[in-house]
Amino acid sequence: MTKSRYDGRELDSILKLNIGCGNDCPGYFVNIDIREDTPADIIGDVRKLPFDDGRFQHIESHDVLEHISHRETYQTLKEWFRVLKKGGTFRFIVPNLLVAFESIKINDYGTAINIIYGAQDYPENKHLMGFTPYNIRVILETMGLKIVVIQPQNLHIIVEGRKE
């Protein structure tokens, strides 16, 4: 039985996973983050999840995947999808490199630097991978996932889909 480190609630009945939650830890998710100073239920490396195969019906990750090395992106996603049930859904939000390139064209280097390199306001906040709507689609479809939505929105790309 997995319990939250703060409120003692049992996590085994929660079927949604929030990967790299930071300080945003809704109670209807099992929340995992690498940083000790967050209210996450579980402190751990999101590249190696401490859950059984097919444990969750839904996984979310907002502004996390870009912090994983480009050399580890595919393996990390494999790990994330390992814990997702067949037919389960996912929602990711990642920075959009195309916005960074457009920002450079108009001399908005602050936006470009933040998208490309991350805010770097704490040790883990560095970007090690970049995404465009095209490359995130290719990566996920190569893994056999069904993409339902790829939507550029402001500085980000929202990706929603299903594990078939």
Contacts in CASP RR format, 6 or more apart in sequence:
PFRMAT RR
TARGET T0000
AUTHOR 0000-0000-0000
METHOD contacts of the structure
MODEL  1
MTKSRYDGRELDSILKLNIGCGNDCPGYFVNIDIREDTPADIIGDVRKLP
FDDGRFQHIESHDVLEHISHRETYQTLKEWFRVLKKGGTFRFIVPNLLVA
FESIKINDYGTAINIIYGAQDYPENKHLMGFTPYNIRVILETMGLKIVVI
QPQNLHIIVEGRKE
1 10 0 8 1.000
1 12 0 8 1.000
2 10 0 8 1.000
2 11 0 8 1.000
2 12 0 8 1.000
2 30 0 8 1.000
2 41 0 8 1.000
2 42 0 8 1.000
2 50 0 8 1.000
3 9 0 8 1.000
3 10 0 8 1.000
3 11 0 8 1.000
4 10 0 8 1.000
4 11 0 8 1.000
4 41 0 8 1.000
5 40 0 8 1.000
5 41 0 8 1.000
5 42 0 8 1.000
5 43 0 8 1.000
6 39 0 8 1.000
6 41 0 8 1.000
9 27 0 8 1.000
11 30 0 8 1.000
11 41 0 8 1.000
11 42 0 8 1.000
14 27 0 8 1.000
14 28 0 8 1.000
14 29 0 8 1.000
14 30 0 8 1.000
15 55 0 8 1.000
15 56 0 8 1.000
15 57 0 8 1.000
15 58 0 8 1.000
16 28 0 8 1.000
16 29 0 8 1.000
16 30 0 8 1.000
16 56 0 8 1.000
16 57 0 8 1.000
16 58 0 8 1.000
16 59 0 8 1.000
16 60 0 8 1.000
17 29 0 8 1.000
17 30 0 8 1.000
17 32 0 8 1.000
17 49 0 8 1.000
17 51 0 8 1.000
17 55 0 8 1.000
17 56 0 8 1.000
17 58 0 8 1.000
17 59 0 8 1.000
17 60 0 8 1.000
17 83 0 8 1.000
18 24 0 8 1.000
18 25 0 8 1.000
18 26 0 8 1.000
18 29 0 8 1.000
18 30 0 8 1.000
18 31 0 8 1.000
18 32 0 8 1.000
18 59 0 8 1.000
18 60 0 8 1.000
18 61 0 8 1.000
19 32 0 8 1.000
19 46 0 8 1.000
19 49 0 8 1.000
19 59 0 8 1.000
19 60 0 8 1.000
19 61 0 8 1.000
19 64 0 8 1.000
19 80 0 8 1.000
20 31 0 8 1.000
20 32 0 8 1.000
20 33 0 8 1.000
20 34 0 8 1.000
20 40 0 8 1.000
20 46 0 8 1.000
20 61 0 8 1.000
20 62 0 8 1.000
20 64 0 8 1.000
21 29 0 8 1.000
21 31 0 8 1.000
21 32 0 8 1.000
21 33 0 8 1.000
21 38 0 8 1.000
21 40 0 8 1.000
22 31 0 8 1.000
22 33 0 8 1.000
22 35 0 8 1.000
22 38 0 8 1.000
22 40 0 8 1.000
23 38 0 8 1.000
23 39 0 8 1.000
24 62 0 8 1.000
25 31 0 8 1.000
25 38 0 8 1.000
25 39 0 8 1.000
25 40 0 8 1.000
25 41 0 8 1.000
29 60 0 8 1.000
30 41 0 8 1.000
30 42 0 8 1.000
30 51 0 8 1.000
30 56 0 8 1.000
31 39 0 8 1.000
31 40 0 8 1.000
31 41 0 8 1.000
31 42 0 8 1.000
32 40 0 8 1.000
32 41 0 8 1.000
32 42 0 8 1.000
32 43 0 8 1.000
32 44 0 8 1.000
32 46 0 8 1.000
32 49 0 8 1.000
33 40 0 8 1.000
33 42 0 8 1.000
33 43 0 8 1.000
33 44 0 8 1.000
33 46 0 8 1.000
34 43 0 8 1.000
34 44 0 8 1.000
34 45 0 8 1.000
34 46 0 8 1.000
34 124 0 8 1.000
35 43 0 8 1.000
35 122 0 8 1.000
35 124 0 8 1.000
36 43 0 8 1.000
42 50 0 8 1.000
44 50 0 8 1.000
46 61 0 8 1.000
46 64 0 8 1.000
46 68 0 8 1.000
46 76 0 8 1.000
46 80 0 8 1.000
47 68 0 8 1.000
47 72 0 8 1.000
47 75 0 8 1.000
47 76 0 8 1.000
47 79 0 8 1.000
48 79 0 8 1.000
49 79 0 8 1.000
49 80 0 8 1.000
49 82 0 8 1.000
49 83 0 8 1.000
51 83 0 8 1.000
52 83 0 8 1.000
53 82 0 8 1.000
53 83 0 8 1.000
54 82 0 8 1.000
54 83 0 8 1.000
54 84 0 8 1.000
54 85 0 8 1.000
54 86 0 8 1.000
55 83 0 8 1.000
55 85 0 8 1.000
56 83 0 8 1.000
56 84 0 8 1.000
56 85 0 8 1.000
56 88 0 8 1.000
57 84 0 8 1.000
57 85 0 8 1.000
57 88 0 8 1.000
57 89 0 8 1.000
58 84 0 8 1.000
58 88 0 8 1.000
58 89 0 8 1.000
58 90 0 8 1.000
58 91 0 8 1.000
59 80 0 8 1.000
59 83 0 8 1.000
59 84 0 8 1.000
59 89 0 8 1.000
59 90 0 8 1.000
59 91 0 8 1.000
60 90 0 8 1.000
60 91 0 8 1.000
60 92 0 8 1.000
61 80 0 8 1.000
61 90 0 8 1.000
61 91 0 8 1.000
61 92 0 8 1.000
61 93 0 8 1.000
62 92 0 8 1.000
62 93 0 8 1.000
63 93 0 8 1.000
63 94 0 8 1.000
63 95 0 8 1.000
63 156 0 8 1.000
65 73 0 8 1.000
65 76 0 8 1.000
65 77 0 8 1.000
65 92 0 8 1.000
65 94 0 8 1.000
65 129 0 8 1.000
65 131 0 8 1.000
66 94 0 8 1.000
66 95 0 8 1.000
66 118 0 8 1.000
66 127 0 8 1.000
66 128 0 8 1.000
66 129 0 8 1.000
66 130 0 8 1.000
66 131 0 8 1.000
67 124 0 8 1.000
67 125 0 8 1.000
67 126 0 8 1.000
67 127 0 8 1.000
67 128 0 8 1.000
67 129 0 8 1.000
68 76 0 8 1.000
68 128 0 8 1.000
68 129 0 8 1.000
69 128 0 8 1.000
69 129 0 8 1.000
70 128 0 8 1.000
70 129 0 8 1.000
70 130 0 8 1.000
73 129 0 8 1.000
73 139 0 8 1.000
74 139 0 8 1.000
74 142 0 8 1.000
74 143 0 8 1.000
77 139 0 8 1.000
77 140 0 8 1.000
77 143 0 8 1.000
78 143 0 8 1.000
80 90 0 8 1.000
81 90 0 8 1.000
81 143 0 8 1.000
81 145 0 8 1.000
81 163 0 8 1.000
84 90 0 8 1.000
84 163 0 8 1.000
85 163 0 8 1.000
86 163 0 8 1.000
86 164 0 8 1.000
87 162 0 8 1.000
87 163 0 8 1.000
87 164 0 8 1.000
88 162 0 8 1.000
88 163 0 8 1.000
89 160 0 8 1.000
89 161 0 8 1.000
89 162 0 8 1.000
89 163 0 8 1.000
90 145 0 8 1.000
90 159 0 8 1.000
90 160 0 8 1.000
90 161 0 8 1.000
90 162 0 8 1.000
90 163 0 8 1.000
91 158 0 8 1.000
91 159 0 8 1.000
91 160 0 8 1.000
91 161 0 8 1.000
92 136 0 8 1.000
92 158 0 8 1.000
92 159 0 8 1.000
92 160 0 8 1.000
93 156 0 8 1.000
93 157 0 8 1.000
93 158 0 8 1.000
93 159 0 8 1.000
94 130 0 8 1.000
94 131 0 8 1.000
94 136 0 8 1.000
94 156 0 8 1.000
94 157 0 8 1.000
94 159 0 8 1.000
95 115 0 8 1.000
95 118 0 8 1.000
95 127 0 8 1.000
95 130 0 8 1.000
95 131 0 8 1.000
95 155 0 8 1.000
95 156 0 8 1.000
95 157 0 8 1.000
96 115 0 8 1.000
96 131 0 8 1.000
96 132 0 8 1.000
96 133 0 8 1.000
96 152 0 8 1.000
96 155 0 8 1.000
96 156 0 8 1.000
96 157 0 8 1.000
97 115 0 8 1.000
97 116 0 8 1.000
97 130 0 8 1.000
97 131 0 8 1.000
97 132 0 8 1.000
98 132 0 8 1.000
98 133 0 8 1.000
98 152 0 8 1.000
99 111 0 8 1.000
99 115 0 8 1.000
99 152 0 8 1.000
99 154 0 8 1.000
99 155 0 8 1.000
100 111 0 8 1.000
100 112 0 8 1.000
100 115 0 8 1.000
100 116 0 8 1.000
101 112 0 8 1.000
103 109 0 8 1.000
103 110 0 8 1.000
103 111 0 8 1.000
103 112 0 8 1.000
103 115 0 8 1.000
104 112 0 8 1.000
111 155 0 8 1.000
115 127 0 8 1.000
115 155 0 8 1.000
116 127 0 8 1.000
116 130 0 8 1.000
117 126 0 8 1.000
117 127 0 8 1.000
118 125 0 8 1.000
118 126 0 8 1.000
118 127 0 8 1.000
119 125 0 8 1.000
120 126 0 8 1.000
131 157 0 8 1.000
132 157 0 8 1.000
133 150 0 8 1.000
133 152 0 8 1.000
133 157 0 8 1.000
136 150 0 8 1.000
136 157 0 8 1.000
136 159 0 8 1.000
137 147 0 8 1.000
137 150 0 8 1.000
137 159 0 8 1.000
140 147 0 8 1.000
140 159 0 8 1.000
140 161 0 8 1.000
141 147 0 8 1.000
144 164 0 8 1.000
145 161 0 8 1.000
145 162 0 8 1.000
145 163 0 8 1.000
145 164 0 8 1.000
146 161 0 8 1.000
146 162 0 8 1.000
146 163 0 8 1.000
146 164 0 8 1.000
147 159 0 8 1.000
147 160 0 8 1.000
147 161 0 8 1.000
148 160 0 8 1.000
148 161 0 8 1.000
148 162 0 8 1.000
149 158 0 8 1.000
149 159 0 8 1.000
149 160 0 8 1.000
149 161 0 8 1.000
150 157 0 8 1.000
150 158 0 8 1.000
150 159 0 8 1.000
151 157 0 8 1.000
151 158 0 8 1.000
151 159 0 8 1.000
152 158 0 8 1.000
END
